[in-house]
Amino acid sequence: MKEQAIESKKAAGLFEKYKTDPDPKNRELAGIWAGSIGLQDVDGLSVSSYLVELSIRNIEGEVTIKEVEALIEKHYKNQKSGK
């Protein structure tokens, strides 16, 4: 199954709602993710819907950045091997 790609500008815009979040950590993480994903647009790249999902889960405190890294690595290993 091919993963859905999201235009980087559109993906970065998904973090707008966190700009006014009462939690400063959420605001900071949203800014970091928006910037990181937005940089992909400089090279004309898109990001996966899976990355966007994980970034939102990270902002909301469901997963740590280390867990995001591990989940991405596992996801793409499985995708490469056809699992």
Secondary structure, DSSP 8 states (H G I E B T S, - for coil): ----EEEHHHHHHTTGGGGG-S-HHHHHHHHHHHHHHHHHHHTT-EEEHHHHHHHHHHHTTSS-HHHHHHHHHHHHHHHHHT-
